[in-house]
Amino acid sequence: MGLGELADVIGPERVVGVPVGEITGLAYDSRRAGPGTLFFAVPGDHVDGHDFIADAVALGAAAVVAEKETAGLAVPQLLVARTRDALADAADAWYGRPSERLEVVGVTGTDGKTTTCYLAVAALQAGGKRPGMIGTVAVRVGDEVRPNEDRNTTPESLELQELLAEMAGAGNDGVVMEATSHGLAQSRVRNCRFRVAVVTNLTSEHLEFHGSLEAYRAAKAMLVEEAPIAILNADDPSFGYFRDRARDRVVAYGTDARALVRASEIEARADGTTFTAITPTWSGQVHLQLPGAFNVHNALAALALAEVEGVDSAAAAEAVGAVSGVPGRMERIDAGQPFGVVVDYAHTADSLAKMLRTLRPLTTGRLIVVFGSAGERDRVKRPAMGKVAAELADLAVVTDEDPRLEDGHAINEAIAEGARSAGARDGSNLWVIDDRRAAIAHAIGLAGSGDMILLAGKGHEGSIFYANEKRWWDEREVARQELAAAGFKADA
């Protein structure tokens, strides 16, 4: 595309130099700049793209989009109020406005987004649709499912628009994507042209970024303000907030009488959950292979989406029931040990409480939890998570979970203080073991017949961040290794 054409799309407030010439690519990472690149200087949490403008130009960038002028630059500068908006607009144009060729469904909320996406894709497929998927665990393009190697659930706008273009080219007729509060607030999902917004729930999270629960909730609300159809959880305390901000049609789901898609007669078992679903067109039993009563809401959201998309409810219910699990979500690790080991992504006080309450009736012995809280993330939830662990588990081991640039031990002590405030005692039913592998080994050493160990927080993730170092980590594999070290054979 020509620089002038892209300038028309971006609409800069001011231009330094003459915006002419052919652009061969877009980049916001200076290391990916090359001859003919249009470089976007994006301010970040730790680094500012404006500091790398000279590096990008040295690598051949033909022009720069920035929020402030750089003196003496030999290439044109398009000066804008917000570089992230400009990047999203340029990416949309560069890839041919791909969301116009897709039915875009956004799923937001604090917990349950990933599972809801998996269930929603299954429900849509039951109606003969061919949706793509973008989520924390995996990305689906065409019929190919590949792991999401990026720790960003919602990709940056440049990669996101490229993915949407790939999906449109591969024959997908829609996409179900997780729309995080970061993705919404940072304009990553700008120009996705959402048709349906799904909200799972809302509890305290990411306050380190948003500053307050109100700002966090407002970021989530951006999705329902854009999409003409909002699928909302009638049982969540924030239901009224989102309903009042919905752009047009609201479809409620839940056990509440106000819900258009409702559940009753819920029976949670170790091998799954059964409930009666009532939709405007059908009622019948749904048999989920996913344990945990909280998954009923995720399933209802998928059934509500099927309803608005014209998919037969009975077929959608059968498809939802066929989903056997989501990687790193309540995933059992069996190495022949006489106690249970479950890996889950729960990383908020609310989700940790749900998991512990789910596992309690499935445990004949003691309930042991190993968990932590990520660095450079919501500090408010740390003592709250400790308190939950002390109240709902019998034994708690606090350990590292992506300390990043923070002091990992200080994070763990903040969690432990919450546990101590609820009566936990060090060395009796509470341990702080910073090294995560050692913490898992300690929990395995504590466990006896009939006990249950919950390894919470890492789920499917393939790494742990210490400072700026990304270290390999696979919670499931480490659990198997430590079980083997304790004398238990590998999975059959």
DRENTILUM-734904 format. One record per residue: residue in three letters; y negated, z, x negated of N, C-alpha, C in turn. Coordinates in steps of 0.001 Angstrom, whole numbers, plus 500000, padded with zeros to 6 digits. Atoms other than C-alpha are relative to their C-alpha. Layout:
residues N
alaYZXYZXYZX/...
This chain:
residues 492
met501192500000499158500000500000500000498764500000499126/gly501249499995500729496450499455498922499323501357500097/leu500699498713499995494330502467497977498988500049501139/gly500964500037498902491712501367500490500652500271501342/glu499268499773498759494305501310503269500385501466500142/leu499644498581499966495494504799502355498766500873500196/ala501245499249499819491905505996502159499594500008501473/asp500310500059498567491428504835505754500867500984500786/val499089499068499334494464506889506787499574501447499740/ile500342498627500400493355510001504895498632500419500537/gly501348499687499531489689509804505900499291501025499151/pro500643499017500881488135511546502872498570500302500424/glu501385499629499721484868513433503263499052499322499023/arg500817500641501025483611511849500045500916499277499031/val499224500773500968484825509260497559499202499890498708/val500612500163501319484056509298493843500689498800499341/gly499411501221500533484570505858492326500267499009501116/val499728501066499029485739502695494061501483500011500350/pro498592499890499606488980503057496074500665498631500177/val499329501303499954490638499753495207501235500053499107/gly498787500073500808493971498779493722501239500300500818/glu498722499806499314497636498906494667500614501345499604/ile499330498720500240499397502247495026501505499781500059/thr498554500219500099503064502314493980500823501209500446/gly499272498807499588503971505853495004499068501164500246/leu500773498793499721502782509255496201500655501168499268/ala499457498834500703503173512521494289499060501183500148/tyr500799498767500041502011516142494494500429500874498828/asp499555499350501236503902517224491358499583499078498861/ser500538500854501065502088515923488266501099499404499131/arg498900500491500831505425515534486468500659498770500600/arg499416501165499332506409512895489017498991498860500135/ala501006501061499979503232510883488588500413498888499034/gly499702501145500852503509507441487068498979498914500246/pro500963501094499823501680504109486847499843499619501471/gly500291500394498624500009503370490166500156501089501037/thr499783498895499059500700506796491724498675500508500573/leu501107499255499409498310508429494168500400501470499936/phe499654498594500228498308512093493102499206500907500924/phe500617499041499088497612514885495585499975501378499330/ala500162498687500635496240518123494084500103501078501082/val499735499019498951497797520753496341499907501414499429/pro500037498604500450496811524421495887501288500705500417/gly498753499295499703499964526592495682499856501492499846/asp500014498529500094500913530263495617499769500458498567/his500071499573501401501230530445491824499246499011499112/val500713501011500779499788527183490535499159499144500933/asp500917500837499232496987524920491691500078498581499466/gly499875501392500401497512521177491633498756499445499338/his501250500469500626493878520739490634500035500202498482/asp499909499736501438494779522180487227500842498954499270/phe499089500969500605497217519315486652499555498551500247/ile500510501345499730495034516375487649499973499158498726/ala500086500746501266494434515355484018501390499570499535/asp498629500346500382498211515439483374500503498808500816/ala499558501095499136498866513172486366499343498683499597/val500723501213500414496194510692485248500531499493498659/ala499453500396501304497588510713481713501340499288500153/leu498705500654499753500957509676483184499849498700500782/gly500239501285499365499327506752484973499512500035501431/ala500490499927498617498091508050488335498760499134500164/ala501091500960499791495753505416489767498826500610500743/ala501056499328499236493764507793491981500470501407500332/val499728498586499735493554511434493014499428500377501357/val500498499381498773493228513225496348499870501492499704/ala500248498614500390491662516651495859498984500646500927/glu500965499254499189489615519376497509498691500228499258/lys501244499875500778487069519461494666500001498925498919/glu500148501088500971485734516890492231500317500477498583/thr499768499766501420486906516719488621499051499112499218/ala501024500759500733484080515694486318500637499108498935/gly499601500894501077484550512716484017501338499312500180/leu498706500628499761487720511416485643499836498484500080/ala500122501460500090488367507724485009500586499265501196/val499391500645498830490132507095488329499279500469501262/pro500658499591498752488864507213491934500520501345500510/gln499633498709499416488858510586493672499649499990501485/leu500229499861498563489278511024497422499914501495500287/leu500223498570499808487791514422498276500130500354501477/val499663499636498623489140516114501400499847501501500195/ala500114498568499702488868519469503155501317500720499704/arg498686499380500173492624520132502908500984498951499489/thr499128500991500623494920518268500544501336499892500729/arg498712500047499305498056519227502468499951499094501228/asp500151500891498846496745517459505584499982498540499548/ala500091501365500525495907514382503544501364499497499532/leu498670500374500471499370514377501955500902499658501182/ala499166500243498822501064514608505356499610498700500696/asp500459501243499358498919511782506755500400498778499180/ala499643501121500868499525509540503752501510499769500007/ala498541500126499994503286510274503742500477499348501287/asp499650500580498699503507509418507438499767498487499988/ala500313501427500071501813506055506849500895499291498992/trp499203500611501080503730505368503626501404499647500475/tyr498629500215499527507102505704505374500071499366501391/gly499982500781498773506049503752508467500073500803501278/arg500062499150498806505456506611510941501397500184500615/pro498597499961499548509204507362511226500260500860501222/ser499731499124498853508948510142513812499769499292501326/glu500188500763498762507823507538516362501296499329500432/arg498713500627499681511380506142516187501092501028500248/leu499026498927499841513077509522516660499556500972501089/glu500264498893499088513348512203519340500020501264499144/val500092498894500957512112515163517289500018501343500729/val499849498659499433513275518664518239499744501014498883/gly500307498963500979511741521578516325500533501346500459/val499464498668499685513475524969516193499298501014499108/thr500694498974500772511402527967515148500391501374500512/gly499637498631499664511741531747515282500344500753498727/thr499682499200501183512528534606512916501469499869499624/asp498558500046500253516319534561513255500662498955500898/gly499185500870499154518950532168514550499695498523499942/lys500390501419500026517276528875513657501148499098499549/thr498963500853500570520122527514511553501166499842500963/thr498883500072499061522910528386513989499618499202501234/thr500460500750498832520859527045516893499975498505499707/cys500014501424500360520394523747515047501408499416500006/tyr498612500483500006524146523383514468500524499830501424/leu499542500066498619524875524139518123499277498909500776/ala500786501030499312522080521850519329500491498596499650/val499473501306500416523389518921517287501311499709500719/ala498718500178499311526865519449518770499788499672501476/ala500274500233498578525443519591522303499472498588500239/leu500559501354499852523466516362521836501067498941499747/gln498925500955500283526456514582520324500945499866501188/ala499131500044498814528425515497523454499463499032501050/gly500614500947499070525999513301525364499874498599499426/gly500029501328500599526530510315523080498796499745499119/lys501167500168500863523389510932521074500417500139498537/arg499676499987501428523250510648517288498850500643499217/pro501135499339500654520828513269515965500230500250498516/gly499995499495501360519999513961512354499704501485500052/met500290498559500041519414517535511209499343500351498668/ile500633499471501207517153519297508723499959501509500147/gly499960498551499866517817522967508081500222500710498694/thr499857499147501171518264525832505684501267499683499221/val498699500172500633521913525104504982500280498553499639/ala499586501386500199522295521344505343499023499024500620/val500771501119499469520682517994506062501001498947500473/arg499118501037499457522337515351508252499216498706500130/val500617501329499926521373511686507754501083499017500403/gly498930500824499467523313509166509793501122500928500421/asp498879499100499738526760510790509934500349500830498766/glu499735499287501248526555512227506419499291501350500009/val500565498653500103526051515972506053500014500398498534/arg500082499600501403524814517137502665499279501343499901/pro500631498679500116523825520600501446498512499878499689/asn501424499931500317520142521480501349499858500785498700/glu500098499348501314519619522211497647498640500650499782/asp501356499466500133515961523120498202499918501337500723/arg500133498704499344515078526739498970498960499965501122/asn500891500167498856512406525430501352500802499487501183/thr499306500457498799513968525244504811499351498733500534/thr500752501176499567511250522825505893499414499336498766/pro500491500654501224510612520284503110498501499757500045/glu501399500433500050507146519374501932499869498675500743/ser500192501144499107505644516615504051500456498677499391/leu499614501265500636506323513858501503501519499812500099/glu498545500090499913510067514606501324500465499962501457/leu499616499958498598510200515323505052499862498625500650/gln500180501329499421508757511949506043501000498999499426/glu498978500868500600511123510254503601501347500218500696/leu498756499698499305514053512051505276500010499395501402/leu500076500565498654512875511001508739500170498487499965/ala499850501447500145512610507401507571501453499632499709/glu498573500207500292516142507636506148500824500093501273/met499246499809498757517415508923509480499818498829500949/ala500264501135499119515734506181511465500739498757499500/gly499313501140500585517192503621509068501508500100500088/ala498552499786499957520670505164509278500538500029501428/gly499543500075498621520799504893513060499913501281500794/asn500225498790499206519892508422514092498951499703501064/asp500987500209498932518077508433517420499102501216500191/gly500809498792499918516641511912516946500278500887498813/val499772499025501067516500514921514670499752501394500561/val500196498577499698516943518654515186499639500655498678/met500454499458501284514953520435512500499426501399500143/glu500610498680500062514049523970511564498533499835499619/ala501438500042500273510275524344511707499551501423499691/thr500341498639500402509398527449509725498513500264500173/ser501421499641499896506134529347509972499216499448498814/his500652500601501162505328528191506419499789498504500234/gly500083501439499774506091524595507363498923499629501001/leu501026500251498989503827524805510397498604500283499448/ala501317499609500500500943526640508700499523499111498856/gln500358500808501166501054524438505581500024498501500275/ser500065501415499595501059521149507518501166499152499494/arg498838500792500431504493520160506202500553499167501145/val499443500712498851505500519140509736498936499207500753/arg501051500816499403502217517410510503500515498564500142/asn499569501374499691502911513993512087501499499888500276/cys498594500094499581506461514900513082500116499646501484/arg500061500401498594505433514297516695501140500611500812/phe498950499274499299507656516949518213499966499708501502/arg499898500143498547508895516259521728500484501304500635/val499463498744499475510791519537522163499828501095498954/ala500104498817500857510055522971520723500975501045500511/val499074498919499650512763525652520687499583501235499217/val500343498736500654511833529279519943501169500964500201/thr498862499083499906514662531712519134499544501427500302/asn500506498638499805512934535089518751498862500222499018/leu501057499705500954510142536785516852500000501478499654/thr500155498648500521510182539897514682499192499896498714/ser500851499992501192508245540915511567500671499275498829/glu499503500747501153508699538491508655498831499220499390/his500962500843500725506650536629506021498549500481500122/leu501374499499499888503636538921506375499254499883498678/glu500645500209501297502992538456502649499235498681499984/phe500655501310499934502015534867503501498974499952501118/his500875500140498826500511535138506972498956501109500106/gly500980498921499996498758538493506480500150500984501137/ser499825499108498858499579539906509907501043499398500936/leu499031500479499016502155539676512672499339499013500958/glu500719500888499087499509538033514851499864498597499411/ala500127501307500654498939535252512315501356499301499895/tyr498638500539500070502698534793511884500392499407501351/arg499669500457498654503154534483515634499179498761500373/ala500857501156499708500221532069515887500508498743499295/ala499435501149500720501829529836513244501194499444500766/lys498860500443499198505025529719515301499532499278501260/ala500492500570498745502981528940518417499487498574499833/met500468501372500223501667525738516810501031498983500489/leu498947500917499573505027524163517650499982499797501510/val499990500133498538504920524926521388498681499423500517/glu501287500599499610501261523903521509500023498484499836/glu499925501441500222502237520442520239501017499315500899/ala498909500661499283505533519649521968499792500076501510/pro500167499964498542505410518681525658501073500810500729/ile498946499176499397508641520623526311500260501195499084/ala499753498779500776509082524248525174501201500723500583/ile498811499255499607512484525972525323499866501393499410/leu500390498667500439511796529713525158501002501061500423/asn499095498884499765513839532916524986499342501010500944/ala500599499118498994513049534840528177500257501472499704/asp499672498609500322514618538005526703499199500537498821/asp500753499573501178512339538106523665498638500560500421/pro501297499421499631509217540327523809498833499025499897/ser501096500959500164507078537359522716500080498828500974/phe499841501109499049508229535146525613498678499650500682/gly501250500252499292504954535559527518498950499366499111/tyr500961500549500959502890534811524424500218498501499829/phe499710501418500207504646531500523815499874499198501290/arg500127500687498708504798530607527510498538499671500287/asp501420500212499717501032530991527783499393498933499095/arg500540500975500944500516528676524798500733498660500044/ala499232501240499898503023526012525799499126498885500542/arg500838501151499632501482522578526136500256499543501427/asp499691500558498686503317521545529297501207500711500601/arg498813499483499320506873522146530553500665501125499200/val499294498883500614508627525459529828501382500116500625/val498628499761499553512399525879530053500446501317499363/ala499633498681500509513447529529529726501514500155499979/tyr498575499684500082516860530711528592500159501488499697/gly499752498596500272518421534161528357500828500643501092/thr499314499272498934519935536860530549499016500417501090/asp501058499647499057516619537475532307500067499097501234/ala499946500757498743516420536383535951499033498823500006/arg500975501100500060513442534160535034500566498770499294/ala499473501075500837515666532004532834500619498891500842/leu499419501166499334516542528501534000501439499798499539/val498649500047500566519577528553531706500377501434499643/arg499729498558500101521213531975531974501429500270499548/ala498673499515500373524153533943530625500273501308500725/ser499562498727499416526099536694532330501444500232499568/glu498605499645500299529440538462531880500347499705498534/ile499816500234501432529143538447528089501111500923499470/glu498903499242500608532294539523526253500070499642498521/ala499975500225501446532017539884522461501312500506499425/arg498726499644500620535272539889520492499937499696498509/ala499964500234501441536279539761516842500092498517499680/asp499793501421500277537221536088517125499009499096500718/gly500988500825499318534239534942519159499363500716501167/thr500730499434498869532184535467522284500174499096501209/thr499863500747498756532732534416525887498912500450500973/phe500987499647498976530093534263528600500003498942501093/thr500191500957498913529334532609531901498595499432499894/ala501296500679500073526545530042531674499644499422501365/ile500502500559498740524419529011534639498814499100499660/thr501094500954500200522273525873534406499655499410501368/pro500335500605498705520509523929537186501073499035500518/thr499023501012499588523416521449537214501450500450499878/trp498619499607500282526492523504536244500079501496499766/ser499724498629500427528006526922535859501466500071499599/gly498639499894500484531123527916533964500065500852498755/gln499821499171501179532568529800531050499781499218498716/val500184500552501343531538529142527466500761500900499033/his499220499247500987533922530186524697499474499656498609/leu500536500220501343532095530530521380500989500494498958/gln499207499526501128534042530729518150499183500917499091/leu500903499197500814531027532538516700499954501424500547/pro500086498622499521531308536341516941498555500485500017/gly501352499445499934528267538399517817499308499600501279/ala500660500290498722526570538706521184498679499273499804/phe501285500671500243523331537500519576500161498479499985/asn499790501444499996524910534045519272499989499402501401/val500124500493498625524871533808523070498634499351500197/his501339500576499868521116533203522867499886498667499262/asn500024501259500730521588530529520213500699498902500794/ala499265500968499183524144528816522451499205499601501242/leu500819500306498813521880529079525503498857499050499663/ala501080500914500421519059527412523570500528498580499883/ala499400501324500125521404524517522764500315499405501367/leu499702500488498650522500524262526406498715499622500744/ala501288500343499387518855524285527517499499498667499465/leu500387501293500576518161521422525109500823498884500627/ala499154501003499349521133519520526556499485499695501407/glu500520500168498642519665520081530014498777499086500017/val501224500814499981516260518608529170500242498592499449/glu499698501317500559517871515715527262500977499208500863/gly499135500730499081520080514761530185501458499954499605/val498598499932500404523373515719528544500762500845501020/asp499169499264499052526150516857530907500258501414499483/ser499912498607500442526195520664530758501416500412499646/ala498616499645500282529981520975530899500434499448498648/ala499658500612501289530367518562527982499287500711498862/ala500759499290501030527640520353526050500617501366499718/ala499386498679500169529296523736526651501286499899499195/glu498755500190500751532612522422525367499714499713498531/ala500361500343501375530941520980522266499471501211499245/val500528498786500615529073524207521550501152500950499650/gly498852499145500243532358526085521834500898499522498874/ala499172500561501069533963523768519299499427500250498612/val500621499723501304531527524761516515500675501235499405/ser499174498923500549533694526880514243499222500997499147/gly500792499079500817530965528408512120498923499271499234/val501092500528500824527920527919509924500131500644498625/pro499833499425501339528166528359506130499051501167499745/gly500818498843500338526962531795505056499492500787501181/arg500384499265498805526577533009508623501247500696500543/met498856499189499577529033535817509448501305499359499531/glu498850500674500594531519534138507117500937501027499366/arg499022499036500502534679536126506426500585499536498671/ile499360500264501288536107536334502901501327500745499997/asp498679499397499929539845536924502908500774499722498721/ala499189500113501212541670537573499653501213500924500091/gly498856499129499793544442539646501180499685501472499913/gln500396498596500119542456542883500937500166500699501353/pro499776499271498739543084545634503540498706500394500712/phe501303499737499374539384545730504470499283498668500192/gly500726501234499727536965543166505816498838499788499042/val501193500366500760534315541316503814499334498847500748/val500751501017499254531650539327505657498709499684499258/val501242500455500626528841537264504117499077499480501092/asp500965500460499001525705536736506197498610499896499389/tyr501355500277500485522108535587505741498983501037500496/ala500932499028499414520589538558507619499072500577498935/his500945499536501017517408539409505723498723500589500605/thr501076499239499368515148541155508223500628501254500610/ala499472498780499397515473544603509771500710499688501312/asp499416500343498703516190543054513165501344499302499839/ser498742500734500158518859540626511960501068500873499345/leu499039499080500616520476543304509779500571500943501055/ala499543499113498932520649545636512783500987499277500914/lys499102500766499129522236542895514902501371499833499352/met498736500195500693524881542223512273500801501300499947/leu499295498722500090525737545906511801500536500426501366/arg499532499659498645525960546443515561501164499104500415/thr498902500916499687528204543385515841501283500415499296/leu498822499660500793530539544557513089500559501382500316/arg499539498630499755530727548204514177501252500047500886/pro498784499906499167533219547688517057501195499258499414/leu498911500726500647535264545387514799500547500762498802/thr499655499209501188535610548143512172500701501286500404/thr499272498766499682538248550847512381499670501111499013/gly500364499013501009537059552557509199498494500100499843/arg501430499854500281533672552779507510499336498629499873/leu500796501224500102530956550140507677499096500119498773/ile500721499980501280529523549364504212499092498776499933/val500920501137500090526453547187503681499410499907498598/val500649500321501281525178545554500472498864499041500318/phe501143500833499620521680544119500797498800500311499125/gly501263499779500701518198543821499328498872499367500789/ser501127500668499355514850542221500086499280499169498949/ala500544500942500975513206539241498422498623500415499495/gly501310499766500586510273539612496060498985498982500485/glu501100500862499561506888538108496937500158499576501452/arg499828500212498571507858538310500589499566501277500710/asp500462498898499157507107540702503446500410501370499455/arg499719498666500529506812544201501930500241501020501115/val499906499050498892506578545898505328501446500197500428/lys498637499910499484510191545123506171500935500789499075/arg499092499371500964511643546791503053500463501387500441/pro499532498687499526511680550448504181500661499916501376/ala499409500160498666512482549263507720501462499582499882/met498619500422500219515631547560506418500840501163499487/gly499293498828500488516596550705504533500329500971501117/lys499804499085498866516179552777507678501126499497500902/val498945500601499174518356550373509677501365500218499364/ala498725499838500703521086550520507026500495501441500081/ala499616498590499949521056554321506982500466500410501388/glu499677499616498618521219554564510763501254499320500538/leu498926500778499373523808551867511475501220499773499115/ala498848500129500904526061551741508386500419501379499524/asp499528498727500552528173554492506878499609500136498534/leu500342500012501417527492553502503260499092498801499738/ala500944501079500300524627551414501870499818499865498495/val500257500312501406524257549717498486498818499041499964/val501227500804500069520760548391497783499979499265498665/thr499902500813501214520530545550495296498993498861500012/asp500967501100500138518560542524494096500250498869500994/glu499948501227499204517760539590496350498736499206499664/asp501147500819500403515438537106494618498755500830499692/pro501198499212500323513014539541492923498766499143499696/arg501089500900500413510946536565491722499120500710498959/leu500885499425501015507878537847489828499743501494500203/glu500139498559499778508125541367491255501044500772499199/asp499034499100500623509911544339489694501117500254501010/gly498889499873499076513341544225491315500349501438500333/his499646498605499744514002547928490905498992500660500938/ala501028499436499112510689548790492582500241499552501446/ile499681500489498659511653546593495554501149500823500586/asn498819499282499521515027548313495809499696501451500324/glu500383498611499721513455551752495630499205500102501302/ala500749500000498735511099550847498487500961499942501186/ile498971500068498958514151549926500566500705501346500113/ala499257498734500022515981553085499493499196501138500606/glu500839498954499407513015555257500485500100499976501514/gly499817500106498551513376553921504013501325500598500436/ala498688499433499690517064554851503950499978501521499873/arg500071498543500198516314558315502571499232500675501133/ser500787499430498899513745558880505313500843500161501261/ala499094499916498843516590558356507803501216500866499693/gly498949499043500300518824560908506070501016499570498968/ala499045500444501017520680558834503469499823500806498720/arg500046499210501227521571560685500267500604499217498840/asp499550500726501186521902559144496821501336500543499501/gly498705499616500531525440559138495486500985500459501045/ser499128499573498907526819560199498846500255498841500961/asn499857501176499142526139557329501201498938498937499692/leu501032500950500428523379555470499322500061499810498489/trp500035500338501422523395553691495962498978498892499781/val500900501073500425520711551612494258500583499415498718/ile499386500693501140522409549115491924499333498629499911/asp500829501202500038519995546402490862500814498718499837/asp499198501188500249522591543945489544500889499710501218/arg499328500283498728523980542203492624501524499919499854/arg498556500063500209527412541464491182500580501420499875/ala499531498623500158527794545105490139499961500739501334/ala500111499361498683526652546176493616501171499602500889/ile498870500474499201529314544024495268501300500636499506/ala498814499370500579531961545342492877500082501476500406/his500021498584499619530869548907493692500434500162501461/ala499633499926498582531183548267497431501499499767500183/ile498562500265499928534667546812496938500789501212499517/gly499350498796500506535590549883494921499959501148500995/leu500118498947498988534402552116497760500920499765501189/ala499329500368498756536277550242500481501472500393500013/gly498601499689499770539579551403501880500504499274501225/ser499389500679498861541947550224504588499195500232501282/gly500733499927498736540119549429507836498502499982499861/asp501451500056500201536659549445506253499495498568500138/met500632501319499901534218546546506588498783499978499076/ile501158500189500882531784545308503916499178498830500510/leu500941501076499677528746543293504984499156499717498774/leu500861500456501095527118541316502166498878499201500639/ala501088500586499210523730540521503678498876499474499126/gly501241500479500605520735538441502678500076498694499263/lys499916501248500777522038535611500498500661498874500785/gly499363501012499176524339533810502896500523498820499206/his499550501262500601524831530184501852499318499688498674/glu500861500402501120522233530199499049500765499893498688/gly499311500267501255523254528908495639499286500500498766/ser500746499512501162520832530802493421499321501322500315/ile500881498828499921518877533985492740498836499740499050/phe501182500186500839515315533863491391499603501318499343/tyr500557498903500791514339536270488607498794499432499257/ala501251500575500524510707535658487630499991498516500381/asn499993501435499693510524531852487348501346499349499696/glu498680500514500355514204531527486412500900499937501242/lys499066500199498889516649530106488964501415500127499452/arg498653499751500509520114531558488259501045499662501066/trp498918500300499065523367530381489803500422501245500753/trp499434498928499203524621532517492634500670499410501233/asp499298500353498767527212531982495367500662501284500479/glu499533498701499530527759535167497334501485499988500341/arg498602500097499585531089533959498705500917499938498782/glu499186500132501206532426532966495289500005501297499193/val500073498723500729531200536180493644500872501049500696/ala499158499055499265532875538192496397501474499751499693/arg498606500326500319536152536354495753500351500425498570/gln499760499620501395535807536925492012500167501508499854/glu499926498546500114535190540637492421501203500569500746/leu498763499595499328538042540964494915501193499751499085/ala498918500306500948540297539248492356500028501021498870/ala500079499008501081539060541643489653500531501357500459/ala499505498747499447540012544500491980501485499916500341/gly498551500131499837543562543115492233500456499301501261/phe499616500684498766543439541090495448500110498495499739/lys499738501407500275544843537546495479498965499114500668/ala500953500963499468542814534447496239500369499649501430/asp499782500417498625542430533030499746501270499176500108/ala498791500799499753545636531627501174499606498610500437/
